[in-house]
Amino acid sequence: MAYPTADQGKYRSVPAEGNPRETEAWALTETARRLSEGLSESVSIDDFLAAVRLNWRLWTIFQADLSMPDSEVPLEMRQNMLALANFVDKRSVEIIATRNRTLVNALININRQLASGLFTVVPPKEGVEPAPQSGLSTNEVV
């Protein structure tokens, strides 16, 4: 099962430019969808493992952003996200080594939960100006 490229127009609701938070949520949702599809035995193991690698690359990008010295993410949240990224690294290696599709459920759940938090708009506290709409680098993920 080959996945479409953006220019083929088959992606569902690709996010608009200029909103990193929405883009990150979309990327997490899209990779969770691909991983979930890979649970089906009708999907080749190679296509399933390609979805695992894609998810791993996405998390590597998050790791790089969170590891930057000028990251605006609060320290405790950054540590939590990096711990999740570490788990994703280990689980991805385990899935690729064993080719065990059932191990992917944890990655699907993590992606869906984070995407849900990013899609949620938190109203500003009274008397506080709203924060700019950006992604993991500046907004809290619960």
N, C-alpha and C positions, 0 to 999 in steps of 0.2 A: 504494500500500500504506500504509494508515494504521496507525500503531502504537497499541496499546491503552493506555489510561490505567490507573493502579494500581487504580482502583475497579472495572475490568472483570475483574480477577482473572486475567489471561492472562500475566502476567509469570512467568518461571521463577525460583523460589527467591529472592524478595525478602528482603533481609537484615533481621534483627531490629533493633529500635531499640536505641540505646545503645552501638553498636560502630562508631565512625567508620571504623576501618580496614577492616572488612568491608563497610561501605557504599561506601567509595571503590573497593574491589576489585570489588564488584558493578557499580557505575556504569561503571567502565572495561571490564568484561567485557560488559555490556549494550550499550554504545556500539560496542565492537568487533564484536559480533554484528550489530548493525544496519548498520554499515559493510560488513561482509562480505556480508550479504544484498544490499546495494546494488550489488555487483559484477555481479549477474545482470541481463541485459538485460530480463528480465521485470519488473523493478522500474523504475517510472518515474523519469526523471531528477529530477523534483521531489522524490520521496520519498527518493532517494539524497542529494540536496543537503540535505534536511531532516536526515538522519542526520549529515552532515558538520557542519552548523551546531550540532546538539545536542552533538557531540563537542567542537567548538570552545568552546561555552559551558562545558562541564565543565572544560576546560583553563583557561579564563578564571577559574573559581572557584579552581582550584589556584594559578594565578598570584597572585591576590589574597591568598590565605592565605600563600603563601610570601614575598610582598613585605611582609607586616606586620612592623613593627619588633620586635614581641614574639614572632616565630616561634621555636618551640623546635627547629626543624630545624637541624642543624649547617650551618655556612656553606658548606662544600664541597658538601654534598648539595643545599642550597638552590640554589646556583649551577648545579649540574647539572640539577636539575629545571626551573629557569627557562630554561635553554638548550633543554631539550626542549620547553617550552611555547612558546618563540620559534619553534622548528621547526614545531610544530603550527599556530601562527598563520600562518606563511608558506605551509605546504603547504595549509592550509584555503582560504586566499585563492586559491592557484593552482588548486585543484580547482574551486572555485566559478566562477572566471573562465574556465577551459578546459572545464569539464564532463567532464573526463577521469577516468573511473572507476578506471583502473589506478593512478593516483597515490595512491590511498587505502591501498594495501597497507602502506606504512610506518606510517601512523597505526594500522592494525589491529595490527601487530606491537608497536608501542610500548605500546598499551593492554594487550595480552595479557601482555607481559613484566612490566609494572608490577603488574597485577592478580595475577599469579602470585607476585610478591614479597610483596604485601600479604596474600595468602591463606596464605603460609608462616609458621608459628609458629616463631620462633627461641627455643630454650630459653635461659633466663638463665644467665649465667656463674656458676660456683660462688662462693658468698659474696656475690652481688649480688642485691638484691631485683628481682623482675620489674617491668618498666616497665608503666605502665597501657596497656590496649589502646585505642589511638586511631589515627587515620589519619596522613596525610602530615605533619600538623603536629607530630607528636612521634616518629614511628618512622622508622627508616632503611629506605629502599627501595634494593635492589641492582639 
